[in-house]
Amino acid sequence: MSVFTNEEKVQILSDVVEIESVNDHEKDVAEYLQKLFNKHDIQSEIISVNDSDSRANLVAEIGSGSPVLGVSGHMDVVTTGDLDSWNYEPFKLTEDDEGRLHGRGAADMKSGTVALALALIEIKEAGTLKQGTIRFMATAGEEITSAGAKDLYEKGYMDDVDALLIAEPSQDGLVYTHKGTMDIRVTSKGKSAHSSMPELGFNAINPLADFIHYLNKAYSEVDVKSDVLGTPTMNGTVINGGDQVNSIPDRAEALFNMRTIPEYDNKRFESLFNDVKDQVEETKGVDLTVEPYVNRDPISTTGDSDFIKMTQSLAESHFNRSFDLTSTTATTDASFLMKDKDEQFGFIMFGPGESGQAHQVDEYVSKDVYTQFVDFYTQLFSKYLNQ
């Protein structure tokens, strides 16, 4: 018999959506989930991230020994944007006439994280786990740098994990590989002066403009493609320089976002940027810095593990439909959690919510899909570990 009714599952999700963990305050979510675990005698630990008072991971376990199944979801959400664009209160879970639950994080990804937590409780209370360990890892900071996942990786929480499921919104397909992401800041240093006497200064904008020109030219010659993930992408998205029209700017910077693939990964992009930097500095006699400040690797697996096969088979039976193994251009916490894992490792991203709902105004998850995922996870985790 299930521990939670569907109404209770929705109420718990509602409670978590009401916690405004917009790029912060994940500790509040962690404390809520810890209290829920405590009611069912599940031990958990809140782990501060970067010595913050408000940002934390939550790790909980049931079972013991090997094999170890890692299940993970993040607790932060993105900003709401223009509140006037919303038809529903962002931080109040609201059901519409079609059974869709609206709220910031409803899809990305509080429904997935909560579904994992509830499945852990269902398995614990039913006593269906006969061997092995389920390690629940709720993370902080996924929407910016994956600081929480990086911390868990560095502290060894993934060392003994044999398979990993991340419950990001992906209800229509089982994702086994995804692109990486990288953000690079390029800074140009100059010397300020009055614009009527530019010879007394040095305009920081000019070498930065040269850098962008040479970078675009160099990248246009990159001809690399993944059969699964497609091509890498590079975009200059922010540029700043100067603060007054009649002053020579002494500093300028540009920000770039890359989506990487194994065949042209983060290290290749960093080398490209540094090669262009050296070219501009050598020909122009200027001072540039290249600083990667977000660095999450692409995830590449064969998609042929026992865990993936079992997940696909059970999903098709449980949801009564077919599911393809697929890829995504998005990036997940797996970029850090799987740093030491090879292509044979059993990774899957599969969770409630349509991927297109992430970061959207009036974001939603289907109530039926969310509650069905709790039952699906409850079956899958025990079945995988008990085999």
C-alpha positions in Angstrom: 0.0 0.0 0.0 1.3 3.4 -0.9 2.5 5.8 1.8 1.2 8.9 0.0 -2.1 9.6 -1.7 -1.9 11.6 -4.9 -3.3 14.5 -3.0 -0.5 14.3 -0.5 2.1 14.0 -3.3 0.7 17.2 -4.8 0.6 19.0 -1.4 4.3 18.2 -0.8 5.2 19.5 -4.2 3.2 22.6 -3.5 5.1 23.2 -0.2 8.4 22.9 -2.0 7.4 25.2 -4.9 6.4 27.9 -2.3 10.0 28.0 -1.1 11.5 30.7 -3.2 14.8 29.1 -4.0 15.7 31.4 -6.9 19.5 30.9 -7.4 19.7 30.7 -3.5 18.0 29.4 -0.4 18.3 25.7 -1.3 18.9 25.1 2.4 15.2 25.9 3.1 14.2 23.2 0.6 16.8 20.8 2.1 15.4 21.4 5.6 11.8 20.7 4.4 12.8 17.4 2.8 14.9 16.4 5.8 11.9 16.8 8.1 10.0 14.6 5.7 12.7 12.0 5.7 12.9 12.2 9.5 9.2 11.2 9.8 10.1 7.9 8.1 13.4 7.2 9.9 15.6 8.0 6.9 18.9 9.5 7.8 20.0 12.5 5.8 22.7 15.2 6.0 22.5 18.9 5.0 25.9 19.9 3.6 26.7 23.6 3.3 28.0 24.7 -0.1 30.8 27.2 -0.3 30.3 28.0 3.4 27.0 29.7 2.7 24.3 30.0 5.3 21.6 29.6 2.7 23.0 27.3 0.1 23.3 23.6 0.8 23.0 20.1 -0.6 21.0 17.3 1.0 22.1 13.6 0.9 19.9 10.8 2.2 20.4 7.0 1.9 18.4 3.8 2.4 19.8 0.3 2.2 23.4 -0.7 2.6 26.3 -2.0 0.6 26.6 -2.5 -3.2 25.4 -1.8 -5.8 24.8 1.9 -5.2 22.2 3.7 -7.2 22.6 7.5 -7.2 19.4 9.6 -7.8 19.7 13.4 -8.0 17.8 16.6 -8.6 18.5 20.3 -8.0 16.6 22.5 -5.5 17.2 25.9 -7.1 15.1 27.6 -9.7 15.6 30.4 -12.2 14.2 33.9 -11.8 10.6 34.5 -12.7 11.3 37.3 -15.2 8.5 39.8 -15.8 5.8 39.0 -13.2 3.2 40.8 -15.3 3.7 38.0 -17.9 2.5 35.3 -15.6 -1.1 34.2 -15.4 -0.4 32.2 -12.2 1.4 33.1 -9.0 5.0 31.8 -9.6 5.5 30.5 -6.1 2.0 29.0 -5.5 1.3 25.7 -7.2 -1.9 26.2 -9.1 -3.8 23.5 -11.0 -5.6 24.5 -14.2 -8.7 22.9 -15.8 -6.5 20.5 -17.8 -4.7 19.0 -14.7 -1.5 21.0 -15.2 0.3 22.2 -12.1 1.8 25.7 -12.6 4.6 27.3 -10.7 8.3 28.2 -10.9 10.2 25.0 -10.7 7.1 22.8 -11.3 8.9 21.2 -14.2 12.5 22.3 -13.7 12.8 20.6 -11.5 11.1 20.4 -8.1 8.6 17.8 -9.3 11.5 15.5 -10.2 13.4 16.1 -7.0 10.3 15.6 -4.9 9.3 12.5 -6.8 12.7 11.0 -6.0 12.4 11.8 -2.3 8.9 10.3 -2.1 10.0 7.2 -3.9 12.8 6.8 -1.4 10.2 6.9 1.4 7.8 4.5 -0.4 10.6 1.9 -0.8 11.8 2.3 2.8 8.3 1.8 4.2 7.4 -1.1 1.9 10.7 -2.8 2.7 11.2 -3.8 -0.9 14.9 -3.1 -1.1 16.6 -6.4 -0.5 20.2 -5.3 -1.3 22.2 -2.3 -2.3 21.9 1.4 -1.5 19.9 4.2 -2.9 21.7 7.6 -2.5 19.5 10.6 -2.9 21.5 13.8 -3.7 19.6 17.1 -3.9 21.9 19.8 -5.1 22.3 23.6 -4.9 23.3 26.0 -7.7 22.6 23.8 -10.8 21.1 26.7 -12.7 24.3 28.7 -12.6 27.5 26.7 -12.0 26.5 23.3 -10.6 28.4 24.3 -7.4 26.4 21.8 -5.3 27.2 18.9 -7.7 30.9 19.9 -7.8 31.0 19.8 -4.0 29.4 16.4 -3.8 31.9 15.1 -6.4 34.9 16.5 -4.7 33.7 15.0 -1.3 33.5 11.6 -2.8 29.7 11.0 -2.8 29.9 9.6 -6.4 33.0 7.4 -5.9 31.1 4.1 -5.2 28.0 4.9 -7.4 27.3 2.3 -10.0 24.4 4.1 -11.9 22.9 7.5 -11.8 19.4 8.9 -12.6 18.8 12.6 -12.8 15.2 13.6 -12.7 15.4 16.7 -15.0 12.2 17.3 -17.0 12.4 14.8 -19.9 9.2 12.8 -19.7 9.1 12.2 -23.5 12.5 10.5 -23.8 15.3 8.8 -22.0 18.4 11.0 -22.2 21.8 9.2 -22.0 24.1 11.9 -23.4 24.1 15.7 -23.4 26.2 18.7 -24.3 28.5 20.5 -21.9 28.4 24.2 -21.3 31.2 26.8 -20.8 31.2 30.5 -20.1 34.3 32.6 -20.8 35.0 36.2 -19.8 37.5 38.1 -22.0 38.9 41.3 -20.5 40.8 44.0 -22.1 42.8 46.5 -20.1 43.5 50.1 -21.2 44.3 53.5 -19.8 41.7 56.2 -19.2 42.0 59.7 -20.6 39.9 62.6 -21.8 38.5 61.8 -25.2 39.9 65.1 -26.6 43.4 63.8 -25.7 43.2 60.1 -26.6 47.0 59.9 -27.1 47.3 60.1 -23.3 45.3 57.0 -22.8 44.6 53.6 -24.4 41.2 52.5 -25.5 40.4 49.1 -24.1 37.5 48.5 -26.5 39.7 48.4 -29.6 41.7 45.2 -28.8 38.5 43.5 -27.5 36.9 44.3 -30.9 40.0 42.8 -32.6 39.7 39.7 -30.4 36.1 39.1 -31.3 36.9 39.5 -35.0 39.7 37.0 -34.9 37.8 34.6 -32.7 34.8 34.5 -35.0 37.1 34.0 -38.0 39.0 31.1 -36.2 35.7 29.5 -35.1 34.3 29.6 -38.6 37.0 27.2 -39.6 36.0 24.6 -36.9 34.3 21.7 -38.7 33.5 19.2 -36.0 30.2 17.3 -35.5 28.9 14.6 -33.2 26.5 12.0 -34.8 24.4 12.2 -31.6 24.8 15.8 -30.3 25.3 17.7 -33.5 27.7 20.7 -33.6 29.2 22.7 -30.8 28.0 26.3 -30.5 29.8 29.5 -29.6 28.0 32.8 -28.9 29.2 36.2 -27.7 26.3 37.3 -25.5 27.4 40.3 -23.4 29.8 43.1 -24.1 30.7 46.1 -21.8 33.2 48.9 -22.1 33.5 52.4 -20.8 31.2 54.4 -18.6 31.1 57.9 -20.2 31.0 59.0 -23.8 33.8 61.6 -23.5 36.3 59.4 -21.6 38.6 56.8 -23.1 37.6 53.5 -21.5 40.3 51.7 -19.4 38.5 48.4 -19.3 36.2 46.4 -21.6 34.9 42.8 -21.4 32.9 40.4 -23.4 31.1 37.2 -22.2 30.8 34.1 -24.4 28.7 31.0 -24.0 29.7 27.7 -25.6 27.7 24.4 -25.8 30.3 21.7 -26.1 30.5 18.1 -27.4 33.0 15.3 -26.7 34.6 15.8 -30.1 35.1 19.6 -29.4 35.0 19.8 -25.6 35.6 22.5 -23.1 39.4 22.2 -23.2 39.4 22.7 -27.0 37.4 25.9 -26.6 39.7 27.2 -23.9 42.7 26.5 -26.2 40.9 28.3 -29.1 40.4 31.4 -26.9 43.9 31.4 -25.7 45.4 31.0 -29.2 43.4 34.0 -30.4 44.4 36.0 -27.2 48.1 35.3 -28.0 47.5 36.3 -31.6 45.9 39.7 -30.7 48.5 40.4 -28.0 51.4 39.7 -30.3 50.1 41.8 -33.2 48.5 44.6 -31.3 50.8 44.8 -28.2 47.8 44.7 -25.8 46.9 43.0 -22.5 44.0 40.5 -22.6 42.8 37.9 -20.1 40.8 34.8 -20.8 38.8 33.5 -17.8 36.5 30.5 -18.0 34.1 30.9 -15.1 31.5 28.2 -15.8 32.9 24.9 -17.0 30.6 21.8 -17.3 31.7 18.9 -19.4 29.6 17.1 -22.0 28.3 13.7 -21.0 28.9 10.8 -23.3 27.8 7.2 -22.6 27.1 4.3 -24.9 23.4 4.1 -23.9 23.9 0.4 -23.6 24.0 -0.2 -19.8 21.8 -2.6 -17.9 20.3 0.3 -16.0 19.3 2.1 -19.1 17.8 -1.0 -20.7 15.8 -1.7 -17.5 14.7 1.9 -17.3 13.5 1.9 -20.9 11.7 -1.4 -20.5 9.9 -0.5 -17.3 9.0 3.0 -18.5 7.3 1.6 -21.6 5.3 -0.8 -19.5 4.5 1.7 -16.7 3.5 4.6 -19.0 2.1 2.3 -21.8 4.0 4.0 -24.6 7.4 3.7 -26.3 10.4 5.7 -25.3 13.4 6.5 -27.4 16.9 6.9 -26.1 17.9 10.5 -26.9 20.2 13.4 -26.3 19.8 17.0 -25.2 21.5 20.2 -25.8 21.0 21.2 -22.1 23.5 20.5 -19.4 22.9 18.7 -16.0 24.7 18.2 -12.8 26.0 14.9 -14.3 28.8 17.1 -15.8 30.4 17.1 -12.3 28.9 14.0 -10.8 30.2 11.8 -13.6 33.7 13.3 -13.9 35.4 10.0 -13.2 32.9 7.7 -15.0 33.5 6.1 -18.4 31.2 5.6 -21.4 30.0 2.3 -20.0 28.5 4.0 -16.9 24.8 3.7 -16.5 23.5 7.3 -16.7 19.9 8.3 -17.5 18.1 11.6 -17.3 14.4 10.9 -17.0 11.9 12.9 -15.0 8.4 14.5 -15.0 7.9 17.6 -17.1 8.4 18.5 -20.7 11.9 19.8 -21.4 10.4 22.8 -23.2 8.8 24.0 -20.0 12.1 24.7 -18.3 12.5 28.4 -17.5 9.1 29.3 -19.1 6.5 31.8 -18.0 3.6 29.8 -16.4 5.9 26.8 -16.2 3.9 23.6 -15.5 4.0 19.8 -15.0 1.1 17.5 -15.6 -0.3 16.3 -12.2 -0.9 12.8 -13.6 2.6 12.5 -15.0 4.2 13.8 -11.7 2.3 11.3 -9.5 3.0 8.5 -12.0 6.7 9.2 -11.8 6.7 8.6 -8.0 5.3 5.2 -8.6 7.7 4.5 -11.5 10.8 5.4 -9.5 9.5 3.3 -6.6 9.4 0.3 -8.9 12.6 1.0 -10.9 15.0 1.6 -8.0 14.1 -1.6 -6.1 14.0 -3.7 -9.3 17.5 -2.5 -10.4 19.2 -3.1 -7.1 17.5 -6.4 -6.3 18.4 -8.1 -9.5 
